Amino acid sequence: MELLVEPIVELVKCLGRSTCTYLSYHLNLDEAVSDLRRELQVLICRKEDINSSIHSEAGWGKEVKHEVQSWLKLVQETNDEVQALEEKIQRIKWYSKGHLGKLVYKKIALVRRIYEQGSFADGLTITIDRSPTQGIILPTENVVGENSTKEKIWEYLMGKEVGKIGVCGIGGVGKTTLMKHINNELLRVTDFDRVIWVTVSYPLNVSKLQVNIACAIVLDDRHGLQEGGDKERQASKLMSIMEQVRYLLILDDVWEKFSLSEVGIPEPTTQNGSKIVITSRSIELCQRMGCVIVKVEPLSFQESLDLFLDKVGHHVLLVQNLEGILKLIVKECGGLPLAIVVIAESMKGEDDVKVWNNALNELQERVKSVNGSDEKIFERLRFSYDRLNNLEIQSCFLYCSLFPEDYSFSRDQLIEGWIDEGLIDGLASRKATYERGHAFLYRLVKNCLLEKAVDWTLKLSFMSLHVDVFKMHDVVRDMAIKSIGPKSRYMVKAGMKLTEVPDERGWGNDLKKVSLMGNNISKIPVGLCPKCPTLSTLILSNNCNLSKIPESFFEGMPELKVLDLSLTAIETLPNSISNLEKLSSLSLMWCHKLRYLPSLAKLRALKKLALNSFEIEVVPPGMEKLSSLEYLDLSWCFNLKEIPMGMLSNLSNLQYLLVYGGLKMKGEEVARLSKLETFQGVFDDIQGYNYFVKFQDFQILIDYEIEVGASVSPMMQMIDRKKLVVKINNCDLGEECIVLPDNLQNLVIEECKNMRSSLNKAALLEKATELSSCGIRDCEDMECVVDLDSSSCPVLDKLEDLHLWKLLKLSALVRVEGVATPLHIFSNLKRLYIWVCSGMRKLLPLELLQTLQNLEEIDVCQCEQMEEIIASSDSNPLLDKFTFPKLRILILRHLPQLKSICSAKGVMVCDSIETIKIDTCQKLKRIPVQLPLLDNGQPSPPPRLRGIWIGKDSNEWWESVEWDHKNLLQPFLKYASC
């Protein structure tokens, strides 16, 4: 056949170009289809990455951009078109395939173009500013089927007759996913003052439920309620709060009946318009709580098949003889979305029919071998667990079952636990170990055995803490505990409200792991000595009232390797700890009453010691003998004044060292730790700090947070752990030059003297070319950030955040005075905060505007002399248009002398604006933000505008202020304390 190709091509050349093109399409069709598949797979990978990022970004006050939603929809439509095209190519005759070749090449070009459009450099979400907060957007999967069920729930929520709704169904049927969608939709239509989502779980903890509801009403505000507090008093307080709003309360995963009034939840009535939705596996429970029942049924076969194909990929239908096997596997899933998604993800990328057939046989045998709906669900999920085909990852998965039901664990917490258990071992560096942990974690997420939860974000004055959070579905957790089986011998009683540990009869002599975390255990009986010769892990953390452990308790645990007593009230540790020679991890985090540890000299195998205590005054005896130690955390030990000279030199294997609080470090000692990868601590003086920086290898030390001088703020540990930080406190910068690491990303300077008027004159930024965030506070000599007239001008092209606070002599960001502004100065600046800088009159000089095209936030507060935001120019009075293409947030507060934002006839073009807040700026007579024009030439509010907030007493000012087409903005006006 190959011998005929060349003569045929030569013949076709004689027949004409169109015929040649047709034959080319025909001959190259298979290769083109392969190229199309590869390009499509790359596009699908980007789509999955974007969906993962959306789950990470979406949450409090975030909404996915419309352009992102449209792009995701386009990708799905293109994927469907390509699948249909491939099926068509498979069906038609060989001699008719040529005319489809041109279409294949067009699709390749289209897929590449769509891929390029999916870069979204400006982010995937926009910030929704709600004041006060209405609810939280929850990350969730698409709902397949259940339209009639969803409509019925929606009808009850929008109607007046039904106040309490019970959404019931077996585990894994999709109750929570369905209600998450309804939660998110309700936040868009805003029919309720508050939409409150609380996961209840088993066993019921009334005071915890009270706290969680209070925090959900106003984010992270407990209103004085405490877990373990007086339930009646707290119920009264919660009742008074909830009676003030029309609420929808969604109580997810309820296992026990309880009285609404005992918790402090007002009964929904026609008059108050409030509603309660309970999700539960028990219809009887919901009926006893007075709910109208809405049952969530398993998916139909066609809905199940559609969901399965969405997850595994429609291309599998093109594999010969596979469709029938696939449909039988779908049937074995029993219409349960959880089982369908988990099993489909475990089969993704598999094209071998024999493997699929073997999977079907395994699944059928599992389901047939058990009785009861729960058991059948477990076996379906265990199939996905077995298909991980990696003992390390399987062990990491089973470890997650040691946490309480519905527990939210951070990524670092999980990976640290895996490292402590020795589940990730044998790698050369801690960085490599963490990277493998990340890979294991996302393998579990990808296989739907763990799920992404709403991330935690804590904003601080100069930094923010962002924490990735994960959860295990309660049905998956039940499967994991069952998968452990009797041979592995785990005792998991986490979060069960236990008040005491099990007696000796409950401790089998073949136990390997015990988790009693998250209970109310207050004491361990004197003389209790469990005989557990094979026990390797004991977790007693988060038993906040546990104050004493008897001497005998650890005597029968000679093989103990991991001991976690974090978040307990223990005051002393028993001497029997000293004999646990196999111990490799000892966690005493947040044990703030702990004042005594026995000798650690025999614990030569110890790799991790984490100790936080306000009472500890000296390092534990024998610590210098811990030659295997790789991880040492002595943070928050405020009464610990020193580490004896020479001790750190004996701990030469340290990779992770945290020693902030009251403890000051010697630069010479820390510099000797050649394996150090993570360091967080305080140096007493500039000389010691400089010695450390000069002799440290920053190719190995890749994560640091360093303070120099007397600490001004105890909040250093809250800084975003992804960033490289140096914080300079209370230092005289005129006496000695500060040496900064070349890879420094965050610089904080507080209460320093002799700043020599600017950063570059203080010679602080000569080498900090990677700086992305800078905060300066209470530096009395600071007159400007950068002086362009100076001989050394810093490179600030990567700076994204600039926070200036209480700089009383500050008069300008950049001192220009006739010098041309370098194009790179502040060219990547996104957030600018100026607070309590009473000497500033003009914020942004005209010469600087051309470099601020990436600016997203401007926040100016309590600058008493501030008169102009954009300085007017005598040399160029005709300049009247100022463009900020990415500006989202403009906040001007307590600026009594502010007369203008820009020149008298000037306008600001900022079509991306989302939030404007103006309070106590009584001399401001004009807002120059220009409204964009529609296609018909008519002005329109900015497309992303969420609100214009003014002070509660500023109505008269608003009426008098000039703003072109102000009437169009009236619906966005909100009165609140800014």
Secondary structure, 3 states (H helix, E strand, C coil): CHHHHHHHHHHHHHHCHHHHHHHHHHHCHHHHHHHHHHHHHHHHHHHHHHHHHHHHHCCCCEEECHHHHHHHHHHHHHHHHHHHHHHHHHHCCHHHCHHHHHHHHHHHHHHHHHHHHCCCCCCCEEECCCCCCCCCCCCCCCCCCCHHHHHHHHHHHHCCCCCEEEEECCCCCCHHHHHHHHHHHHHHHCCCCEEEEEECCCCCCHHHHHHHHHHHHCCCCCCCCCCCCCHHHHHHHHHHHHCCCCEEEEEECCCCCCCHHHHCCCCCCCCCCCEEEEEECCHHHHHHCCCEEEECCCCCHHHHHHHHHHHHCHHHHHCCCCHHHHHHHHHHCCCCHHHHHHHHHHHCCCCCHHHHHHHHHHHHHHHHCCCCHHHHHHHHHHHHHHCCCCHHHHHHHHHHHHCCCCCCEEHHHHHHHHHHCCCCCCCCCHHHHHHHHHHHHHHHHHCCCCEECCCEEEECCCCEEEECEEECCHHHHHHHHHHHHHHHCEEECCCCCCCECCCHHHCCCCCCEEECCCCCCCECCCCCCCCCCCCCEEECCCCCCCCCCCCCCCCCCCCCCEEECCCCCCCECCHHHHHCCCCCEEEECCCCCCCECCCCCCCCCCCEEEECCCCCCCCCCCHHHCCCCCEEECCCECCCCCCCCCHHHHCCCCCEEEECECCCECHHHHHCCCCCCEEEEEECCHHHHHHHHHHCCCCCCCEEEEEECCCCCCCHHHCCCCCCEEEEECCECCCCCCCCCCCCCEEEEECCECCCCCCCCCCCCCCCCCCCEEEEECCCCCCEEEECCCCCCCCCCCCCEEEEECCCCCCEEEECCCCCCCCCCCCCCCEEEEECCCCCCEEECHHHHCCCCCCCEEEEECCCCCCEEECCCCCCCCCCEEECCCCCEEEEECCCCCCECCCCCCEEECCCCCEEEEECCCCCCECCECCCECCCCCECCCCCCCEEEECCCCHHHHHHCECCCHHHHHHHEEECCC
